[in-house]
Amino acid sequence: MLLVPLGINGFFPAHGRHTACYLLAAGGRTAILLDAGTGAARLAEEPVKRRIAGCEELHILLSHYHLDHVSGLFYLAGVWPRKRVIIYAPGHPLVDANAAEAVTRLCGAPYFPRSFAGLPVEVVDVTGAEVMVGGHRVRFRAQRHPGGSVGIRIGDVLCYVTDTAPDPATAAFARGCRLLLHEVWFTDEEMERYGGPHGVAAQSGHSWAGAVAEIAGQAETASLAPIHLAPWRSPGEAASLIGQMEKKTGLPVLMLEEGKEVPLG
């Protein structure tokens, strides 16, 4: 299986980085997307397009409905034309939303000229802890974020944890995975500047470097990759953040590059 990051930013595209979207390709007739931010546009770019040329189904796992994670759903008719799409959308009690309502309201009038009604798109309302997706066991876990979000684990290969306050229970959820993708929105210095673990930043429902390093160490994952980067974070600042986290965790910490494949075994 390969991971191809398509968007590693949060909030808005900047520094050549799109917002949250990650492609998992296993070489069969199905492909998996983790979230569908503006990075979904890269499905129409080479060599990503060649990588999934033989795929007939696209399974999209949504963590929540904030626009930097779902705006790419608008692009489906262009980047995945006439092929089947299955959207796994979290609902109650995992998040504070009705899954079908949230997706259909987004892709329809007055926000978009077309609805999913005329496209081969199916919305699966995810309300429990586990589903099977393209032959893979996928687990979900509710997280602390405004409106709610879910962490997503795909077998023992990958754990996707974004848009959440740091939670020690994440370590148990991710334990033994080959790769932990965890949001790192704040640096430790920014956390202190905004009041520390009990200040404004901590109440935002986002994570900071030191807390994520601690979680990754406890989870004993093979490697860690910071995601959902602040859009104002320059490439040099992102590289510095990676170096600091490697020292804290003792794990390999990856700097993901959009469009560049990461083998997962």
N, C-alpha and C positions, 0 to 999 in steps of 0.2 A: 504494500500500500504506500502511496505517495501523498504527502501534504503539499499543496501549492497555495501559499498565502496570496490572496488577491486584494486584501485591504486590511491593514494592521492599525489604522488610526481609529480613534473615537471622535465623535462630534462632527468634524468636517474634514474633507481632503486637504492636505498641505504637504509640502516638502516631497512631492511626488508620490505620496502615500494616499490610498483610498481609505474609506471607512469599512467597518467589520465585514469580512467575507473570507472564508477559507474552503478550498476545494480538497476533497479526499477522492483520489482515483485509485482503483484497485485493478484496472485493466479489463473489467468485465463490461456488461452492457449497462451498468448503473454507475452514477457518480453521486457524491454527497457534498452538499454545501452546508457549512456551519455559518449561519446568518447570511443575510442578503443585503448588505450595505452597498455603497457605491462601487465597491470592489467587484460586484457582480458584472460590471461592464467589461472586465478583463476576460470573461468567458468568450468574447468575440475577438480577442487578440491572439496573435501567434506568439509563442508556440502552445499556449494554453488550449487554443481551439483544436490543434492537432492532437493534443493529449487526450481529449474527450470525444474525438471524432466518431469513435465506434459506439459511444454510449447512446442508449435510447430512452433512459429514464434519469431524471434528476430529482434526488431526494433533498429537500431543504429543511434543516433543523433550525428553528428559530429559538433564540434565548429569551427574547422579549420583543416589544413593539416600538421602542424608541426609534426615531426615523433614521439614525445613523446605522441601524441594524436591519431595516426593512425597505429602504428606499429603492434598492435594486430589484425588488419585485416588479416595479414598473418596467424593467428592461426585458422581462422574460420573453415577450413576443419577438424581440429583436435578437437576443443572444441565445435563445433556445427555441427556435421556431418549429412549431408543429410536432414537438416531441412531448412525451408525458412528463408532468411535474407533480410530485407529491410534497405538499408543505406540511410539516409536523409543527403545529402551532400550540403553544402551551395555553391552558385555560385554568379555571378554578379547580383545585385550590392552590395550584403552583404559582399563578400570577393573578393580579386583579384585573382580569379581562376575560371576555368571551372570545374564544379562538376564532370561530367562523365569522363573527361580527367584526372583529379587529381586522382580519385580512380582507374581507369583502368590502368593508367601508373604505379601506385604503385604496383598493384597486377598483374604482368606479367613480361615477359622477358625485360631486363636482370636481374631484381631484384628478381624475384620469378619464380620457374619452372612451375607454373600453373596460369591460368587466372580464372576470375570469370565465363567465358563462359560456363564451364561444371558444375557449381554449381548453386543451386537455390537461386541466389543472384540478387536482383533488386536495382538499384541506382535511387533515386528520387532527381532530381535537385531542391533544395530549393532556390528560388529567391524572394519569398514574405515574408510577416510578420507572416503567420499563416498556419498551416496544422493540420489535425486530425491524431493522431497516436494511434492505439489500443484503440480507443474510447475516447482518451484524447485530449483536445485542447492544442496545442503546439504553442507558439509564439517565434519568433526570432527577435533579434535586433543587428544591426551592431555595432561593438566595435572598439576602437583604439588599434591596434596591428600590427606589421610589417606583411604585406600581408593580414591583416584583420582577424577578428574572429567574432563569434556571441555569444550573450547571449541567453539562452534558458529558457523559462518559461513553466512549465507543470501545467495547470490549476491554482488553488490557493494552490497547494501542495508544489511545489519546484521551485526555480529559480537557475539556474546554470550559474555562471559568472566567466569565467576563461580566462587567457591570454588577459588582457586588462589593459590599464592605468585607474586610478580611474576616474570615470565620475559621476557627481551629478545626471545625468539623469537615472542612474541605479536604484536610489532609487524609482523613479516613476514606472519603469519597474517591480521591485520586490515587490512593496507595497502590503502588506496583505498576502504574502506567508507564509506558515508554517515554511519553512526552506530555508535560503539563503546559498547556497554554493558559496563562493567567494574566488578567489585566494588571497593569502597573500604571496608574494614572498620575500618581504623585511620587516625587522623590521624598526621601526622609526629611530633607531640609525644608521642603514645601510643607510637609505635615507639621513640623515644629512651628513654622512661620504662621500657619493658620490655626494654631491652638493645640497641636498635639493630638493624641488618640481620642480626646474628648471634645475637640474643637469643631469648627465649621466644616473642615475638610472631612473629618471622620463621619460627620452626619450626612455627607453627600451620597453615601452608598457606593463609594469607590475605594480602591485599595492603593497602598503605597509600598515602595520597594522592600523595606525591612520586614514588613508583615508577610509579604509574599515569599520572601526568601525563607522565613521561618516555616511557613506552611509547606513549601517545596521540600525542605529538609526533613520534616516530619513524615511527609508522604512517601519518601524514599523512591521518587520517580527517577528514571534514568537520566532525564534532562528536563530543562525548563526553558520556556520562551515567553518573554514579556509581550503582551498584546494590548490593544486598545490604548495606544500611546496618545498622549496629549498632542494635538496637531501642531502646537507651537514648539514642540520638542525637535530641535535640529538633529540631523544625522550624527553630529559629533556628541551632542548631549545624550542621545540614545545609546551610542557606543560606550560612553562613560558610565551610564546606568547599568549596562550589561556587565562591565568590568567590576563594578561595586557589588553586584548581586552574586557574581561568581565567587568572589572572596567570602561572602557571607554564607553561601550555601555549600560550597565545595563541589557543586554539581556543574556539568557543562550547561552554560546558559547561552542560548542561540539568539543571534540577531537575525530575525526573519527578513527576507527580501521579497517584495512582491513579484510574483511570477517565477521565482526560483524554487525548484523542487526540493523537498526534504524527505528522504527515504525513511519509512517507518518500519520496514521489515514485513 
